[in-house]
Amino acid sequence: MEKKVSEQIDSLRELLNQYSYEYHVLDKPSVPDAEYDRLLQELIQLEESHPELVTADSPTQRVGAEPLKGFRKVDHRIPMLSLANAFNEQDLRDFDRRVRQTAGDAVTYVCELKIDGLAVSLSYEDGRFVLGATRGDGTTGEDITSNLKTVRSIPLKLKETVDLEVRGEAFMPKRSFEALNKVREAKVEEPFANPRNAAAGSLRQLNPKIAAERNLDIFLYGVGELAGDTIESHSDALDKIQALGLKTNPEWRACGSIDDVIAYIENWTEKRPDLSYEIDGIVIKVDGLSQQEKLGFTAKSPRWAIAYKFPAEEVVTTLEGIEVSIGRTGVITPTAMLTPVSVAGTTVKRASLHNEDLIRDKDLRIGDSVVIKKAGDIIPEVVNVLTERRTGDEEPFHMPTHCPECDSELIRIEGEVALRCINPKCPAQIREGLIHFVSRNAMNIDGLGEKVITQLFQNKLIEDVADLYTLKHDDLIQMERMGEKSVNNLLEAIDVSKQNSLERLLFGLGIRYVGSKAAKTLAQAFKTMDELTQASEEDLLAVSEIGDKMADSIHTYFQNQEVLELIEELKEYGLNMAYLGPVPTEGAADSPFKDKTVVLTGKMEKLARDEAKEEIERLGGKVTGSVSKKTDIVVAGEDAGSKLEKAQKLGIEIWDEGRFIDALDR
């Protein structure tokens, strides 16, 4: 009897796997959905009656496992490198020239659509799916096996019993994305910005049942490792993984020349909107694996592949209005309110107009037809006005003369284009200042986002940054969407922030002209808040990188009695007022970095960039991001680029990593 049931279960699994493959991979279902559901239900009942016969590759295991406590880290056996980018035809021809110089003229390419999703790796042992991981930093990713099992186009069992590691792009089809956002909007939840974010968010859910509901898909595009098989080309690899039952994108093409590659790109640039999923470019790879091996890698990317990125998509919509908002420094920023339109996979309703001069230069009027795009495929911006479409009903826009929040008169400081509200009690500036204070680069208080700060401010639970440290459990538990766990986590994060180093507090206070880098420079120079508040303008100017405007701003800020009272209040609440970062060691006086300005460029093998920077600062040096005549040393790692070239032109001393490490060990 047991044997008969086992055989029945095996038969059902095989049949269901075949039907699933036909539906999700081949897009050619051979049976109605009702028949698949009937057979699946039959299998579920058999497995419930015989739980000892349940296996990890059964179709019943796709519904989602129990929620996870977190994602464990996974080291990729072969790094998942990113690709270098090409933005125009000349970039592509330069790539082709470099390839042929090394690999010879007998080169063919494979072109593939660059899917806009989340890069993942899948590992199979004896043909069974055992591990799925995110790309992460390329070397280490996260184990998301439970979530990837819910993607029905990923076979839990291959057609051959092979050991395989394969790479691909998990994505959310446009139809699934639209359905998901309708559900979220019905629940009054924030809709996802684009299918890429939705896919990434779904696969990083700790509850796999959520991922199971979101109808994700995948295309596999490359083999990491395949035991016991010899593949001679990338096109062979695509054929092989498809033969194993894995889903590849059918639109890939072999191209005999760079002209063929360019023709393929032109074709898909035009046809891109017709696809049922989002793409953001075309990937071009040298087909021959022996040629790939000859071309090799840089520290970040293979020399045998490149990603062509599509130009920013431009669309036409209507300028319905212009709203103004007040930032933490009092600057008035106008924002275009647009008829919603899809741009590069995202619904765009707003675009920053920066200042009054931009509105005047573009001659923007309410009711205009305007061309918009996403700068860098991220930030919406108005490109120009289609003046030929004007009907005469469009209305010119006039910037307000008074602050929309506090009604104070707006001023324009000489030499600046921005209008400002200079009322220090302006509610908008206080609220924005609070949001800045808790932000990642400032006090980094987890759980205190813009919405929570706004709620606290509107409910008069906080009026300045010191009030954050007086919040109590009873204040927070009454707020919308704040449960017991959220409240306790938030109070703990506020308490932890008291131990931050001085530079975070300085940046958080929002002193004009003082960014995160200048804040650290000040903290290193003066060591304590008391020393800084008592510093004269001359003391400030003596610090490298502190100029006249910044020194005047800092000195004026600390002359304000309200500021000094705020700092005393923060001290009483237990906030650290000292610099806790690396300081020059006793041996710094004899260090080759003492009082030297150092630039780090390229990739180093033995030290991460942040570690190298800390070591230099510990030994009395200063690290900057750009090469100039004031630079003393440039440390050039592998694949150093324009900074190295500039240093050579300026005759600046250049060190390789070996000499740098030796200097640290002195």
N, C-alpha and C positions, 0 to 999 in steps of 0.2 A: 504493500500500500504506500509506504514511504517513498519507495523508488518511483512509483507511478506519479505521485504528487510532484516529486522533484523534476521528473521529465516534463510534466505539464507546465510547471513554472518556467523551466528553461525554454520550452517551446513558445510560451507567451512572451517572455523577455525578448527572444530573438525576433519574433514577429513585430512587437512594439518598437524595438530598436530600428528595424527596417522601415516601418511606417514613419517613424520620427525622422530618420535620415532622408526619406523621400520628401517629407513636408518641409523640414527646416534647412536642409542643405541643398537638395536638388530643386526645391520649389516645385515639385511635381507629385502631389499627393495621389496615392492610388486607391485610398478608401475614404469614405466620408468621416468627418470629425466624430460623429456619433458612434461609428464602429470602433474607432481608436479609444474613445472614452469607455465604451462597454468592455473592451478587452483589458484596459487599465484597471477598471473597477474589479474585474474578475481576478486579476493578479494581486491587487491589494488585499482582497478577501482571503486568497490562498496564503499570502505571506503573513497576514494577521493570525491565521490559524496555525501556521508553521513558522514562527519567528526565527527558528534555527536555520531556516533556508534563505533568509534575507541576505543579499550581498550588496557591496558598495556600488556596483555598477548596474543595479536594477533600476528600471525606469521609475519606480516608485520613490526613489531617493532624490528626485529633482524638486520636491515640493518645498524644501528648505529644512535644515536641521535646527536644533535648539539654538537660542541666542548665544553668541560668544562673549567672553569677558574682555577680549582684546585680540589683536592680531599679532602672531609671533613673527619674528624676523626670519627671512629666508635669504641665504647667500646664493647668488646665481653662479653656477659652475662656469659658465662663459658669460662675461659681462654683456648687459643689454645697453649698447652705446647709442647715443643720439646721432642724428645726421647733420652734416653741414647743409646750409641753405643756399639756394640759387633764387634770384628774384627776377632775372630777365634772360634774354637770349644770349647775351655776352657771357654771363656767368656760366651758362650751360656749355658754351663753346670753350671757355677756359677750362672747365672740368674735363671735357673731352680731350683737350690738348694735353693736360697733365696725365690723364690715363694713358694716352697713346705713347707719351714719352717714356713711360715705364713699362707698359704691358705690350707695346707694339701696335701695329695698325690693324691686326686681325682681331678687332674687338667688336662684340655685339652687346647690346644692352637689353635689359628687361624693364619695362615701365609698368608701374602699378598705381592705382588710385590710392592717395594718402588718406586713409580713413580718420575722421576726427573723433577719436574715442580715447580709450585707456589701454596702453600697451601692457600685455600680460604674457607670461610664459606658462605652458602646460607640460607637465611631466607624466609619462606613461611607463609603467613597468609590466612586462609581459602583456602589453596591449591594454592594460587597465589604467584609468585615470587616477593618479595618486596625489598630485600636487598642482595647485594653480597659484601663481604669485604675481603681484604687481611689479612693474619695472623698478619703482623706487628711485634710488640714485644711480641705477645702472649696475651696481655691485650687490646691493642688498635691497630686497623688496619685502612685501608683506604677504603672508599666507592667507589667500582668500579662496581656498579650495571649496569651502561650503557654499559660497556665493556663486562661484563659477559652475558648480554642479547644477544650478538652477537655469543656466543658459542652455536651452534645448538643442542648439546647433553644435554644442560640444559633446562628442560621443564619450560616454563613460567607458566604452570598450571599443577598441579599434578592430579593423578587419583582419589584422595580423597580430600575433603575439610578439611584439617588438618592444624594445626599450627606446624611448624617444623623448626628446625635449624639443618643443616647438614654440615659436613666438607668433603673436598675432595682436589684433586690435579688437577689443570688446567695445561695442557701441550700442546706442539706442536708435532704432529707426525713427524717421520723422513721425510716422503714425503713432508709435508708442509714446513718443515725447509729447505730442499734442494731447493724447488721451490722459497721460499722467498729469499734465498741467491743468487740465479741466477738473480732474479730481481734486488737486491741491487747491485750486481757486474756490471750488465748492466748499472745501473745509476751511476757507479763509486762511490758507497757508501760502507762504511766499512761493510763486512759481519758479521753476528752474530757469536759468538764463538761456541755456542752450543744451542741445542733446549731449555734448561732451561732458558738461558738468553733471547732467542727470545720470549718465552712465557711470562716471567716476563715483558720484554720491551713492548710487545703488550698490556698486560692488564693494564699497567700504562701509556698508551697514553691518553692525554687529549681529543683527537679526536676519539670517538668510531668507526667512519667509518674506521679508520686504523685497529683497532682490528678486525672488521668485515671481512676484506680482508685476514686475516692471518690463517684461517681454524684451530682454536684451538679446543681442545677436553678436556674432564674431566672424571675422575673416582671419585665417592664418596665413602668414606671409613668409615664413622662413624656418629652417631647421637649426636648432642649437646643437643638438647631438642626436645621432642615430646609430645605435650599435649594430655592427655587423653588416653595414650596407655601404656601397661605394656610389656616391653621387658626384657627377662631374660638372654640373652646372646648376645655376639657380633655377632655371626653368625645369630641369629634371627634379629638383627638390619640390617645386610646386606640384608637379604631376604626382610625385610620390606621396606627399601628404594628402592630396586629394584621393588617391587610390586607397589610402588607409581609412578613409571615411571622414576626414577632416574637411572643413569648409574653407575654400579659397575664393578670392574674388574673381569672377569669370572675366573681368574686363582687362586683365593683364595682357601685355603684348610684347613679343620679341621685336627688337628694332635693330636693323643692320647698320645704322649710322646715326649721328647726332641730328641730322636733318629729319630722319624718321621720328626721333624722340620729340623734336620740336613740333612736328605735325600732330603727333599723338596728344601733346599738351594743348595745342590750339583747339583740337577737336573736343577735348574734355572741358576746356575753359568755357566753351559754348554750351555743352550738354550738361554741365554740372547741376543746374537747377532741376533737371528732370530725374535725378537719382532719388531713390527712396531713403537715402541716408546722406549725412553730411560728409563732404571731403574738403580738405583745406590745401590740397596740392597734389603733386605727382612725385612718386619716388622712382629714381632711376638707378639701376644697379648694373654693374658689369656682370655678364652672365656666367662666364667661365670661372670656376672655383680656383683653378690654378692661377689664373690672372688676378683674382681677388687676393690670393695669398701673396703674390708677387708685389701687389700694390700696398698691402698692409694697412696699418692704422696710425692715426695720430692718437694723442692721449684721450681725445673726446669722441672721435668718430672714425669710421672706416674711410679710407681714401678711394674705395671702389664704389661708393654710393653717394648720392646727393638728393636732397628734397627740394623740388621746385615749389615755391609758395605762390599761390594765386595773388594777383593784385587785389588791393582792397576793393570789395564790392561797393558800388555806388548805386543808390536808389533815389527815387523822387518821392517826396511826401509834402504835406502842407504844414506850414508854421502856424499853429493855432493860437499861440500866445507866447509871452515871455514873462517868466517869474524871476524875482530876485531873492537872494538869500544872503544872510550875514555870516561870515566866518569868524573864527575866534580872534582874529586880529582886527575885526571891524570892517574888512573889505566886503564890498557889495558885489556879488557875482550874479550876472544874469544867466538864466537857463532857458533854452528853447523848449517849448512844449509842442510836441509834434503829433500829427495823426499817426497812430501806431503802425509800424511797418517792419517787416522782417529784413534784417541786414546780417549777412554772414551767420545765419542760424540763430539769431537772437531777435526778439521783438524789441524795437527801439521806440521809446516814447519821449525821451529827453536827450538834449545835447548841450554841453556847456558852451556859452558864448564868451566867456572870459571877462570881457569888459566893454564899456560903452564905445570905445574906439573901434573895436572889431565890428560891432553892430553898424556903426556909421560907415566903415570902409566897405562892408559887404552890401550896404544899402538894404538891410533887412526890414521888412514890413509885415505886420500881422496879416495873415491870409496868403502870403507868398507861397508859390511852389518852390521848394528848395531841394538841392541835391545833398544827400548826406552819405557819409561813409564811416567806417570804423578805423581810426588811426591805429596801425599795427594790429588790425583785426580785433581791437579791444575797446577803445574809447570812441564813442560816437562824436562826430563833429560835422558842422555844416560847411559844405565845400563852397557852394555858390547859390545865387538866386537865379531862377529862370524868368528874367524880366519880361521875355516875350509872351509869357502866359498871364501877365497882369491884366485885370479887368477894370481897374480904377477904384475898386472897393477896398483895396488893401490900406491898412492904416499904419502910419509911422509910429515907432515906439519911442517913448521919452523916459529916460531914467528918472527915478524919483529924486526929489530934492531933500526928503527927510527919511530917516530910518523906518522901515516898515514894522519894526519890532518895538522901538522905544520913542519914535517920532523926533529924535534929535536931528539937527541939521547935518547933512552929509557934506564932507569937505574933500577936496582933491589936493593932496600934498604936492608941493612943487617938485617936478621931475618924475612924478608917478602918473600912470594912466588910470589907476583904480580910485573909485570913490570910497570913502571910509566913514563909518560911524565912530566917533572918538569918545562916546559916552562909556566910561568904565563899568557902569551899572547896567548896560544894555543886556537884557535877558538872553538874547541870541548868542552874544559873545561869551557870556558866562557858561551857557549850555555847551557850546562848541569847545570851550576851554576845558570843561570837565571831560568831554569825549576824548580830547587830545591827551589829557592827563593819564587816563587809564589805558591808552593805546599800547600796542605791542612794543614800540621802540621807546616808550616812556615807562610808566610804572607797571605795564603789562599785567593788568588785573583780569584774570580769566573770568568770563561770565558777565563782565560789565561792558556790554556792547552799547551801541548808540540807542537802541530802543529802551534798554533798561535805564540808562542814564536819563533819557528824556522823561520816562515815567517817574523816576525819583525826583527830578527837577520840577515837573508839573505838579506833583503831589507835595511839593515844598519839604521833602525829606532831606534834600541837599541844596545848599545855596553857593557853596564854594568847595574846593577840593578837601579842605579839612573835615567837612561834614561827612565825607565818605568813611572816615575812621571812627565815626560815632554811631554808625548804623547798627541797629539791633535786630535780633531774630524777629521780634514782633512787628517791626517796621516792614520787613521784607515779605513775610509770610502772607500778608494781606494783598500783595500785588498780584496782578494778572499773570498766570502761567509760572508762578514761583512756588514749587512744592518744597517739602521738607528737605529733600536731598539737595535741590538747587540752592536753597538758602544757606545750608551748612557749607556747601562748596564755595559759595560766593564769599561768605564771611571768612573762610579759611584763606582764600586767595587775597582778600584785602589785608589780612594779618601778615601773610607771607611777604607782601609788597613792602612792608616796613623795613625789610632787610636789604632792599635794593641798594646798589652802590650810588654814590652822590650824583653821577652823571645822568642817571635815569630821572631823578627828581628834578634836576636842572632843566632837562629837556621838557619834562612834563609841565613845568611851570609856564612854558610858552613865552619866554623872553624873546622879544623881537630880534631877529637875525641869528638867534642861537639855535642851530640845528643839533642833531644827535652827535655829529662829529665835534662841533665846537664845544658842546657840553662836556664831552670827555676830555678835550684839551684843557678846559677850565678846571675840571675836577682833578686832573693829574697835576696841574700847576699849583693849585691852591690847597688841595688835600681835604679841606673842611669847608662847610657852608659859612662858618663864622669868619674864616680868613677871606673868603670871597666877598661876603657882604661888606667887609671893611676895606676892600681894595680900592685904591684911587684909580683914576683914568690912566695915570702913568704906569701904575702896577699892571693894569690890564694890557696896555699897549706893549709892555715888555714881554708878553707871552707871544710866542710865534703863532702866526695865523690869526691873531686878533687885531683887526684893523680899526680905524678911527670910528666908523659908524657903529660897529659892534661894541666897541669899548664904551662909547657914549650911551648906547642903549642899555648895556648891562649896569653901568654906574647909575644912570637915571632910575632904572628899575629898583635897585636896592636902596635908593634914597627915599623911596615911597614908604611912609610909615605903615600903611595898610599891608604892604608886602612883608615888612619885618614882623608885624604882628602875626601874619599868617604862618611865617616860618617858625616862630616861637610856639604857635599852637600845634604845628606838625611835630615839633620836638617833644611836646608834652604827650602826644599820642604815640610816641615811641618810634618815629621814623628815623632811620639812619641818616646822618648828616656828614658822612665821611666817604672818601674814595676808597673802594675795596678792590680795585683792579690791580694789574701788575705794576709794580714800581721798580725803578732801577735798583739793582742789587749792589752789594758792597763792591763787587768787582767791576761795576759799570764804568768807573773812572778810567780803567785800563781797556775798556771794550772798544773794538773797532767801530762800534755803532754809536758811541757816546756823542751826542749832539749832532748826529748825522741824519739826513733825510733819505729814506730808503723807499724804493718802489719795487713791489713784487709783481712779476709777470710770468705767464706760462704755468704749467703744471709741475709740481714737485712730487717726488716719489715718497720721501720720508716724512714730510710734514704737511699738514693741511694749512691752507692760507691763514686761517685765524690763529693757529698755533704758532706759525712763523711770525706773525705780527706781534703776538704777545711776547715772544722771546726777544724780539728787537726792542720793544718798549721796555722790557725788564732790564735790558742792557743799556738803557739810556738813549735809544734811538727813537725816531719818529717815522711812521709809515704813512705815505700819501698814495693817492690813487692815480696820479698823472705825472708824467715826466716833464720837467722844466729845467731851466738853468740853475735853479736852487737845489735840484736833486744831487745827492752825493754818490749814491750807489744804486744800481739796478741789479736785482737778483733775478736772473732769467732761467726759468725752468724749461721743460719740454714744450714745444709748440708756442714759444714766445712770438708775439706778433709785432704790431705797430709801435708799442712802447719800446721794445728792443731796438727797432730801427731808428726811432727818434733819439734814443740814448746814444747810439753809434754816431749819428749826425752831430750831436752836441758834444761828443767826446767825453761822455760821463763814464765813470768806472763801472765795468760790468763784471758780475760774479756768476759762476755757474753754481748749481746746488751743492756740489762737493765742497767748494770753498766756503759757501755759506754755512754749511753744517760744521766745518772745521772751526769757523769763527765763533760759533755758538758754544763749542766745547772748550774754548780757551780758558 
